[in-house]
């Protein structure tokens, strides 16, 4: 539940921003909402330990490092 004090301050701050900045704040808040941790605990995931070969794990790691660790400075 949102604190009334935080809500009032947020609305006040948003009202002083231009529309494009308001939209960015809204998109950021939405991104936070959809990325909330809904995963499983490590204890629940340990049953999957060892099911991937070292070669497959290495390939997956290379793919992630080459495609997922890039920062687009113009994104926001």
RODRENPA-903579 format. One record per residue (C-alpha): residue in three letters; x, y, z. Coordinates in Angstrom, 1 decimal, m for minus. Example, Ala and Ser with C-alpha at 12.3 -4.5 7.8 and 13.67 -1.06 7.14 Angstrom:
! residues 2
@type = ala	east = 12.3	north = m4.5	up = 7.8
@type = ser	east = 13.7	north = m1.1	up = 7.1
This chain:
! residues 76
@type = unk	east = 0.0	north = 0.0	up = 0.0
@type = unk	east = 1.3	north = 3.4	up = m0.9
@type = unk	east = 2.1	north = 5.9	up = 1.8
@type = unk	east = m0.2	north = 9.0	up = 1.6
@type = unk	east = 2.8	north = 11.2	up = 2.2
@type = unk	east = 4.8	north = 9.6	up = m0.6
@type = unk	east = 1.9	north = 9.7	up = m2.9
@type = unk	east = 1.3	north = 13.5	up = m2.3
@type = unk	east = 5.0	north = 14.3	up = m2.8
@type = unk	east = 5.2	north = 12.1	up = m5.9
@type = unk	east = 2.2	north = 13.9	up = m7.4
@type = unk	east = 3.7	north = 17.3	up = m6.5
@type = unk	east = 7.0	north = 16.4	up = m8.1
@type = unk	east = 5.4	north = 14.9	up = m11.2
@type = unk	east = 3.3	north = 18.0	up = m11.7
@type = unk	east = 6.5	north = 20.1	up = m12.0
@type = unk	east = 8.0	north = 17.9	up = m14.7
@type = unk	east = 7.4	north = 18.3	up = m18.4
@type = unk	east = 5.2	north = 15.6	up = m20.0
@type = unk	east = 8.0	north = 13.6	up = m21.5
@type = unk	east = 9.7	north = 13.3	up = m18.1
@type = unk	east = 6.4	north = 12.4	up = m16.5
@type = unk	east = 6.0	north = 9.6	up = m19.1
@type = unk	east = 9.6	north = 8.4	up = m18.2
@type = unk	east = 8.7	north = 8.3	up = m14.5
@type = unk	east = 5.6	north = 6.3	up = m15.3
@type = unk	east = 7.5	north = 3.8	up = m17.5
@type = unk	east = 10.2	north = 3.4	up = m14.8
@type = unk	east = 7.5	north = 2.8	up = m12.1
@type = unk	east = 5.9	north = 0.2	up = m14.4
@type = unk	east = 9.2	north = m1.5	up = m15.1
@type = unk	east = 9.9	north = m1.7	up = m11.3
@type = unk	east = 6.4	north = m3.3	up = m10.9
@type = unk	east = 6.8	north = m6.0	up = m13.5
@type = unk	east = 10.4	north = m6.9	up = m12.4
@type = unk	east = 9.4	north = m7.6	up = m8.8
@type = unk	east = 11.0	north = m10.8	up = m7.6
@type = unk	east = 8.5	north = m13.6	up = m8.2
@type = unk	east = 11.1	north = m16.3	up = m8.6
@type = unk	east = 11.9	north = m19.4	up = m6.6
@type = unk	east = 14.3	north = m19.7	up = m3.7
@type = unk	east = 17.7	north = m21.3	up = m4.2
@type = unk	east = 16.5	north = m24.3	up = m2.2
@type = unk	east = 13.7	north = m24.8	up = m4.7
@type = unk	east = 16.1	north = m24.5	up = m7.6
@type = unk	east = 18.9	north = m26.8	up = m6.4
@type = unk	east = 17.1	north = m29.8	up = m8.0
@type = unk	east = 18.2	north = m28.4	up = m11.4
@type = unk	east = 21.8	north = m28.3	up = m10.5
@type = unk	east = 24.0	north = m30.2	up = m12.9
@type = unk	east = 21.4	north = m30.7	up = m15.7
@type = unk	east = 23.3	north = m28.6	up = m18.1
@type = unk	east = 26.7	north = m29.7	up = m19.5
@type = unk	east = 29.7	north = m27.5	up = m19.0
@type = unk	east = 29.9	north = m26.9	up = m22.8
@type = unk	east = 26.2	north = m25.8	up = m22.9
@type = unk	east = 26.7	north = m23.6	up = m19.9
@type = unk	east = 29.8	north = m22.0	up = m21.4
@type = unk	east = 27.9	north = m21.3	up = m24.7
@type = unk	east = 25.0	north = m19.8	up = m22.8
@type = unk	east = 27.4	north = m17.6	up = m20.8
@type = unk	east = 29.1	north = m16.3	up = m24.0
@type = unk	east = 25.7	north = m15.5	up = m25.6
@type = unk	east = 24.6	north = m13.6	up = m22.5
@type = unk	east = 27.9	north = m11.7	up = m22.2
@type = unk	east = 27.9	north = m10.7	up = m25.9
@type = unk	east = 24.2	north = m9.7	up = m26.2
@type = unk	east = 22.9	north = m8.8	up = m22.8
@type = unk	east = 25.6	north = m6.6	up = m21.2
@type = unk	east = 25.3	north = m3.7	up = m23.6
@type = unk	east = 24.2	north = m0.3	up = m22.3
@type = unk	east = 22.2	north = 2.0	up = m24.5
@type = unk	east = 23.0	north = 5.4	up = m23.1
@type = unk	east = 20.2	north = 7.0	up = m25.2
@type = unk	east = 17.5	north = 4.6	up = m24.0
@type = unk	east = 16.2	north = 7.0	up = m21.3
